[in-house]
């Protein structure tokens, strides 16, 4: 082959590699999607690195990470001990959890046009919520709802339950909470990214559930707080383990997350003991293989992923509060930095 042609091919290969290093792929949770969309847009403007993120649900993101079809995954549900073993057995590297933000799952409802929703948010407790999703409470004028809201005139209207149809970290967080507050729920349904729902209709993503609730009079479902806010949907106050009715907010979510960092980063903050903490709060995670060669093509691309995640956990946190997500506490940012320092490429440190 003539030397000139070889040189041309090498130059083209170099350009292709450089372009690839400027494009990263991720998939997973819809829960933080509004925040991540903002982060990735700003990061792209600042660095020229394009992040292609598919909000397909935490379960889908986990599966794509296992299949090595993305550079990183996003999940509201931490991997279980068995999943950690399975991922390492298949791909030869541990998976690290890096908390990225705090958020809240809220209970939202739609009474219109049959009845006007109350001016103040409904008051709910864990047992009533569990009984609605178990199909034990089927109408809005049920005595259990009236007892919690004596000043509200409830309509004689069937409750139409809306839940996620896809593998979802939001579902994991919600069902983890229900399993803690309702022995009946724990024994009959349990917790997970996907469960066998006793009643209701399924929607894909937080967007899908929000759509169902908005469209169906009498509906009741669970979505991430930002989706309720963006769609101008009412959401309930919820009684926590201290007996206080808590409005889901940036402050009450942050109080729930104000706990020591677990050694492996896998938090469990539902049914918080914080007196003013909201009880269905969660950290959401970026998942990375410790050896980045599993999901990246080169050292350069691996370093691009590290730079992105480092920015998300530090400078990118400034975009959290404006979208009603809780920014990472300093100790969690420090934990993420320590996790990133563990990353390697084919066994060699990336730093």
Secondary structure by P-SEA (a helix, b strand, c coil): ccaaaaaaaaaaaaaaaaaaaabbbbbbbccaaaaaaaaaaaaaaacccccccccccaaaaaaaaaacccccccccccccaaaaaaaaaaccbbbbbbbcbbbbbbbbbbcccccccccccccccaaaaaaaaaccccccccaaaaaaccccccccbbbbbbbbccccaaaaaaaaaaaaacaaaaacccccccccccbbbbbccaaaaaaaaaccccccccccaaaaaaabbbbbbbbccccccccccaaaaaaaaccccccccccccccccccccccbbbbbbbbbccccccccccaaaaaaaaaaaaaaaccccccccccccccccaaaaaaaaaaaaaccccccccc
